[in-house]
Amino acid sequence: MIAIDTNILVRLLIDDPDAPEQCKIARSFVGQVDSLWISQIVLIETVWVLESAYRFNKQDILMVLEKIVNHPQMDIELSHRLRKALSLYATSAADFSDCLILSAALDQQLELHTFDRKLAKLDGAALVV
């Protein structure tokens, strides 16, 4: 098992016309290993890149994250938190990163306090006023 960073993961996911050689190298490299470990931070950065650089919408992001979490070669750090975050993200207006933060707080049996009104609408989060 090896760990990969955001740059490698994005090159696996996207046929980037500005980086075709990196896409080819990333796919070849990953094809030589049994499994990949992906950290929560890499997932947050990947979502940000997909939204900002590639203009993915929420449905596209959800589809990509579902493929990642269910891919047999990918081992996700604290995958149960990611699954809970995906459920929250799919059913709310909150950002993915906020859903992952809430999932972590819930995992610790803590209430998350926030100024974010979208996030505060979710069970387990409370608006600070």
C-alpha positions as CSV (number, residue, x, y, z in Angstrom):
1,M,0.0,0.0,0.0
2,I,1.1,3.5,-0.8
3,A,-0.3,6.9,0.1
4,I,-1.1,9.4,-2.7
5,D,-1.5,13.1,-2.6
6,T,-4.2,15.3,-4.2
7,N,-2.2,15.9,-7.4
8,I,-2.0,12.1,-8.1
9,L,-5.6,11.5,-7.2
10,V,-6.9,14.3,-9.5
11,R,-4.7,13.0,-12.4
12,L,-6.3,9.6,-11.8
13,L,-9.8,11.1,-11.9
14,I,-9.5,13.7,-14.7
15,D,-8.2,13.6,-18.2
16,D,-6.6,17.0,-17.9
17,P,-5.8,18.4,-21.4
18,D,-3.2,20.6,-19.8
19,A,-1.4,17.7,-18.1
20,P,-1.7,14.6,-20.3
21,E,1.7,13.3,-19.4
22,Q,1.1,13.6,-15.7
23,C,-2.2,11.7,-16.1
24,K,-0.4,9.0,-18.0
25,I,2.4,8.7,-15.5
26,A,-0.1,8.7,-12.5
27,R,-2.2,6.0,-14.0
28,S,0.8,3.9,-14.9
29,F,2.4,4.3,-11.4
30,V,-0.9,3.5,-9.6
31,G,-1.4,0.5,-11.8
32,Q,1.8,-1.0,-10.3
33,V,0.5,-1.1,-6.7
34,D,-2.1,-3.2,-4.9
35,S,-3.8,-0.4,-2.9
36,L,-3.8,3.3,-2.3
37,W,-4.3,5.1,1.0
38,I,-6.1,8.4,0.8
39,S,-6.2,10.8,3.6
40,Q,-9.2,13.0,4.5
41,I,-7.2,16.1,3.7
42,V,-6.5,14.8,0.2
43,L,-10.3,14.3,-0.3
44,I,-11.1,17.8,0.9
45,E,-8.4,19.2,-1.5
46,T,-9.7,17.1,-4.3
47,V,-13.2,18.3,-3.9
48,W,-11.9,21.9,-3.9
49,V,-9.9,21.3,-7.1
50,L,-12.9,19.6,-8.8
51,E,-15.2,22.5,-7.9
52,S,-12.8,25.4,-8.6
53,A,-10.6,24.2,-11.5
54,Y,-13.0,21.8,-13.3
55,R,-16.3,23.4,-12.3
56,F,-17.8,20.1,-11.1
57,N,-21.3,20.5,-9.6
58,K,-22.5,18.8,-6.4
59,Q,-23.9,15.8,-8.2
60,D,-20.6,15.2,-10.1
61,I,-18.7,15.6,-6.8
62,L,-20.9,13.0,-5.1
63,M,-20.5,10.6,-7.9
64,V,-16.7,10.9,-7.8
65,L,-16.6,10.5,-4.0
66,E,-18.9,7.5,-4.1
67,K,-16.6,5.9,-6.7
68,I,-13.5,6.6,-4.5
69,V,-15.0,5.2,-1.3
70,N,-16.3,2.1,-3.1
71,H,-13.2,1.4,-5.2
72,P,-11.5,-1.8,-4.1
73,Q,-8.0,-0.4,-4.6
74,M,-8.6,2.7,-2.4
75,D,-8.3,2.6,1.4
76,I,-9.8,5.8,2.8
77,E,-8.6,7.2,6.1
78,L,-11.6,6.8,8.5
79,S,-13.9,5.7,5.7
80,H,-16.9,5.5,8.1
81,R,-16.5,9.3,8.6
82,L,-16.4,9.8,4.8
83,R,-19.5,7.8,4.4
84,K,-21.4,9.8,7.0
85,A,-20.1,13.0,5.5
86,L,-21.3,11.9,2.0
87,S,-24.7,11.3,3.4
88,L,-24.8,14.7,5.1
89,Y,-23.5,16.4,1.9
90,A,-26.0,14.7,-0.3
91,T,-28.9,15.8,1.7
92,S,-28.0,19.3,2.7
93,A,-26.7,22.7,1.4
94,A,-23.5,22.4,3.5
95,D,-20.1,22.2,1.9
96,F,-18.3,18.8,1.7
97,S,-15.5,19.9,4.1
98,D,-18.1,21.1,6.7
99,C,-19.9,17.8,6.4
100,L,-16.6,16.0,7.1
101,I,-15.9,18.2,10.1
102,L,-19.4,17.5,11.4
103,S,-18.9,13.8,10.8
104,A,-15.7,13.9,12.9
105,A,-17.4,15.7,15.7
106,L,-20.3,13.2,15.7
107,D,-17.8,10.4,15.8
108,Q,-16.4,11.9,19.0
109,Q,-20.0,12.3,20.3
110,L,-19.6,16.0,20.3
111,E,-21.9,18.8,19.2
112,L,-20.3,21.0,16.6
113,H,-20.8,24.8,17.1
114,T,-20.6,27.0,14.1
115,F,-21.4,30.4,12.6
116,D,-22.2,28.6,9.3
117,R,-26.0,28.7,8.9
118,K,-26.1,26.0,6.3
119,L,-24.1,23.6,8.6
120,A,-26.1,24.6,11.7
121,K,-29.2,23.2,10.1
122,L,-27.8,19.6,10.3
123,D,-28.4,17.4,13.3
124,G,-25.4,17.6,15.6
125,A,-24.5,21.2,14.7
126,A,-25.6,24.3,16.5
127,L,-25.5,27.9,15.4
128,V,-23.5,30.3,17.6
129,V,-25.3,33.6,17.9
